Amino acid sequence: MAAPKTVSADSLVVSTEDVESISNFRGFTQDGFVKKEQPATLDPNAPDVCKIIFDQTAVFGGGLKDFRSVVYSGTAGGYIKSINQITQSVGVYSDAEAARSAFDRLMPDMVKCSEAHIKNYEFTLTRPDSSTIFLDSKYWKAAYRAKSTVLATTSTVGFQHPELVTQGVLDAITDNVP
């Protein structure tokens, strides 16, 4: 039996050009680009019950072999200016069981956050399939997926069709997982 192919988190991050194509938005700016090589707390003011939503340390847990998180953002023109931002985070684990275990522990905590009905953290949680969780908020969208040795997440603020951008970028990440 052949050894499983190794994958790097960096190789799975979707390029600016591809995100522009998926989102139909061409306004990402260099000063809106952030890249991290370790999980970070993206929302330090999140209530404890909702840290699982945007705290990468809570989402990915321990045991990562590789990690990458990238943020692209820019201002949308028009009469009312708005920010379009997407965050992609990719964690690679030693094996598929570890990635799936990290994914499986997300759901109960996400349900607790949803049921708490805390302002700015109110969302509808759906499971499009057994390996994907989608969070739909009035203010943001987020998606989480386990595939092979990878746990990937995307979240968006802004965009004309944020659910399509969130899901489209997540699909682009996981379509490249061997």
N, C-alpha and C positions, 0 to 999 in steps of 0.2 A: 504494500500500500504506500503510495506517495505521501510525503509529508505535506501538511497543508501549506498553502502559499502564505507568506507573511505579507502584511500590508502596513504601510505607514499612514498615520493620521493625516500628515501633510498632503499625501497624494490623493486623498479623498475630498479635500476642501474644494469647493466649487469656485472657479475663477471669477473675477469681477466681470469679465466679458460674458461668461455663461449666465451669471446672475442677472446681468443687464438684459440678456435675451429672454430669460424666464420671466422677469418682472416687467419687461417693456419699459424700463426706467434707465435713462442714460446719465443721471446726475450724480453718481457716486464720486466723492472727492477724496483726494489723498489724505487730507486732515481728518477725514471720517473713517480711516482705515486703522483697525487695531488688531494685533495678532498676539495671542498668548500661547505659551507652551506648557502651562500648568493650569489646572482648574482654578477658577477664581469665584469670588462672591460678587455677582453682577448687581445684586440688589441688597446692599447691607442693611437697609431699613425694613426688609420683609419681615412680617410677623413670623414667629417660630413655626407655626402650623403651615405656613406657605413657603418656607425656604426651599422646599423641594422643587419649586417652579423654576427659579432662576439662579439658584446657588449651585454652581457647577460642581463644587466639592460634594454637596449633598446628592446631586443627580448621579455623578459618576462613581462616587465612593472610592474605595482603595483598589489596589491591584491592577492599576493601569500600566501597560507596557509603553504606551505612546498616547499623546494627547495634543490636539490643536484646536484653537478657537479663533475665529476670524469675524470681525464686524466690518461691514460696509455700510456707509450712510451718506446721505446727501439731502439737499433741500429741493423740494418740488416747487416749481414756479406757479404762477397763477395769481389770482386776486388775493387768496389767502395762502401764505407760504406754509408748508408742512415738511416735517422730517420723514424721510423714508429710511428705514434701518433694518438690516437683517443680520442676525448672529447665527453662525454655524459652529457647532462644537462636535468634535469627533474623538471618541475614546476607543483605543484598541486594547483588548484584554488578551491574556495568554491563551485562552480557549473560548469556544462558543458558549460553554456552560457558565463561565464567569460573566460574559457579556449579557447573557439571558438572565442571570441572577440579578445583576444590577438593574436591568430593565424591569423585571418582575416586582422589585420592591418599590418602584415608583408609584404604581397605581393606588395602593392603599393610602399613601400620604397625599396624593393629589386629590383623592376623594375627600379626605378630611379637610383640606384647604377649601375645596369647592363648597362643602357643606357649612363651612364657617361664615360664608357670605361677608367677607371682609372687603371694604371698598378698595377698588383697583385690583382686586384678586378674584373677582367674580367671573366665572367662566363656565362654559358647557364642556364636559369631557365626553369624547366619543372614542370608540375603538374601530377604525375602518377595517382592521384585520388584527390577527392575534399578535403581531409584532409591532404594531403602531398605536400610539396614543396621540390624539389631537385635542388641543385646548383652544376653545374659541371664546375670546373675551371681546367686549365692546372696544377695548383699547389696544389689544395685541392678540397675536395668534402664536401658538407654539406646537411643535410636533416632536415626537420622540420615537425612535425605531431601533430595534435590535436586529442585526443580521450577521450571522457567522460570529466572528470575534469582535465585532464592532457595535458600539452604542453611539448613535448620532442624534443630535437635536438641532432644530432650527427654530428661530423665533423672529417675528417681524412686528414692526410698528409702522403705520402709514401704508403706503402703496394703494393703488386703485383696487386691486383684487388680492388682499393680503393672504387669504386662505390658499389661493392658487400658488402664490410665491412661496409660502411656507412649505406646502406640500411638494411643489415642484423642485425646490432646492434639496429637500430631504430625499426625494426620489433620485436626483442626480448624484447625491453622495452615495446612497446605498446601491445604486445601479453599478457602481464601480467596485463594490466589495466582491472579491473572488469567492 
